[in-house]
Amino acid sequence: MNNNEQKLSENLLNTAVVIFGVTGDLTSRKLIPAIYELYQSDRIPNNLNIVGFARRDWDNDHLKKIFKDSVRSYSGKEIEEEKIDQIFSNVKYIQSSFSQLEGYEQLRKYLIDEGIKNVLFYLATPPEAYETIIELIGKSELSHLTEGWTRIVIEKPYGRDLATAKNLDKLVHTVFNENQIYRIDHYLGKETVQNILVLRFANGIFEPLWNRQYVDHIQITVAETVGVGTRAGYYENSGVIRDMFQNHLLQLLALTAMEAPVGFTANCVRDEKVKVLRALKPYDAKGVLDNTFRAQYTSGYIDGKKVIGYKDEDGVARESITETFLAARLYIDNWRWSGVPFYLRSGKRLPKRMTEIAIQFKQIPLSLFNWHNMAGDAPNVLVMKLQPDEGVTLSFGAKMPGHINQISPVEMNFDYEESFDIKIPEAYVRLIQDALYGDATLFTRSDEVTSQWGFINGILDGWKEDPRKYLPVYEAGTWGPPGVDFFIKGDNRHWRNPEV
Ligand SMILES: NC(=O)c1ccc[n+]([C@@H]2O[C@H](COP(=O)([O-])OP(=O)(O)OC[C@H]3O[C@@H](n4cnc5c(N)ncnc54)[C@H](OP(=O)(O)O)[C@@H]3O)[C@@H](O)[C@H]2O)c1
């Protein structure tokens, strides 16, 4: 721990983390292991109060036991039983519905009795509950209860379109100031996502090439092998556009395309990201249909195992036209990127779990070698691999050794785990740390989330004009239907579909 971290950790004396939805999946799989890992690495003190709020008939001891089991089951770090006991020594369970004011009054009394100075509220709840909880936090005057700080972390999804996001924002702002609000997009907590900025702005060699003069196009892919599983109720109303595009893909796009911030502070970084989102070229209704490609998975094979199609999943309507795959062509109307297409795609039941950003550089102006060229005309691709196999590769053409004149594609490769000999930490560890330390750089600002929805709303509106009653389908375990290849081939480009 460095001096700054030590000071920040000391500032956390008399601090409570209040988790709404403490009995849920996110709490046990991510939040509790992250709190343990922060303590294990001395980044938070051991007298943190953890308060849980939910309906289930649990008590303090049971919650403590569940917390300890979560760490043992889900923490990627060494399990130190003594430290588990220490960090979960102050645990309080409040059994209440989110809509009962008495629960909040009980919470208020507990925080006062314990002499709490700082409070971090965490909404790990279904999104429909956000407004009720925020209203009742306001009503019970919990948002400015203490002499220290009070902050609120709000999970995704933040709204389901521009209007609902704005309404939610309006409500949150009646209870909290913007600097108290930490909207999560857990992609920003990933080391490799943060490395996009380091690669770009801590190195001199990439930035001069990072523009319309040298870049042919950019591909951003977030591919999942999983289907909807038990989340059909949510997914049917969301689709990949709300589940992945509005948040993760637009975040990756903004980090890739933004200008250098004037400083590495929360507002400077977010100012630049917002400028990119505002510069996204809006589509008209026809433009939406020309520049987006939706599809839905049918049955197929993933890792050699037969899986069912989307319409056969539990909770999915037979006539569903919810997209499980989306590819889109976006343009950023600014001096740096004018005319450079950004191809974004994401889908479920694709052959490989993979997130990457590929910067495809332009062709050489003139070919000198009349040789067999296996590297192709434009071999230079810089790929930021975000998961799995985190790292960066740069591809180029090299002369094959020997008497045959042949150019072969080769790669320079940086692998995160190999270079630093560590396991990449979970995004939630960093995000909870930053929320406790008061650093909002990796959280989404109000104008950022509304700019994201503003753009996405244009696509949703365009789709409403689409007369089709069904979507093209793709077999599970493939990279989408043939149409998605034509979508990009028309631009004389092709998708990077890695071998599985
Ligand atoms: N799970 C993940 O990996 C993940 C990842 C990214 C984002 N998220 C987001 O995180 C949030 C939580 O997800 P989750 O998977 O943890 O959900 P979940 O397993 O369904 O948990 C929901 C929690 O809310 C409580 N709850 C629901 N309605 C309540 C009410 N009326 N009064 C009191 N408590 C109530 C439940 O407690 P009781 O049943 O005990 O009442 C439970 O603790 C969602 O917004 C989700 O989008 C989750």
The ligand as a Gaussian input file, in Angstrom:
#p B3LYP/6-31G(d) Opt

LIG

0 1
 N      -25.639000     -10.805000     -10.823000
 C      -24.688000     -10.239000     -11.521000
 O      -23.631000     -10.807000     -11.805000
 C      -24.847000      -8.823000     -12.015000
 C      -23.874000      -8.301000     -12.863000
 C      -23.980000      -6.977000     -13.282000
 C      -25.050000      -6.214000     -12.845000
 N      -26.006000      -6.745000     -12.025000
 C      -27.099000      -5.877000     -11.567000
 O      -27.157000      -5.917000     -10.144000
 C      -28.486000      -5.828000      -9.691000
 C      -28.803000      -7.000000      -8.770000
 O      -28.697000      -8.200000      -9.492000
 P      -28.765000      -9.633000      -8.796000
 O      -28.424000     -10.607000      -9.847000
 O      -27.997000      -9.667000      -7.539000
 O      -30.337000      -9.740000      -8.447000
 P      -31.039000     -10.804000      -7.517000
 O      -30.204000     -12.009000      -7.292000
 O      -32.426000     -10.979000      -8.049000
 O      -31.143000     -10.044000      -6.108000
 C      -32.092000      -9.058000      -5.861000
 C      -31.991000      -8.618000      -4.398000
 O      -32.963000      -7.616000      -4.166000
 C      -33.785000      -8.014000      -3.053000
 N      -35.132000      -7.540000      -3.293000
 C      -35.832000      -7.591000      -4.456000
 N      -37.021000      -6.984000      -4.291000
 C      -37.060000      -6.536000      -3.018000
 C      -37.999000      -5.797000      -2.262000
 N      -39.167000      -5.400000      -2.780000
 N      -37.709000      -5.494000      -0.995000
 C      -36.540000      -5.883000      -0.441000
 N      -35.596000      -6.590000      -1.106000
 C      -35.864000      -6.898000      -2.363000
 C      -33.686000      -9.508000      -3.017000
 O      -33.862000      -9.926000      -1.695000
 P      -34.984000     -10.919000      -1.145000
 O      -35.262000     -11.898000      -2.220000
 O      -34.370000     -11.498000       0.085000
 O      -36.103000     -10.023000      -0.838000
 C      -32.224000      -9.716000      -3.416000
 O      -31.407000      -9.513000      -2.300000
 C      -29.354000      -5.761000     -10.942000
 O      -29.615000      -4.405000     -11.228000
 C      -28.464000      -6.345000     -12.032000
 O      -28.777000      -5.817000     -13.300000
 C      -25.922000      -8.030000     -11.605000

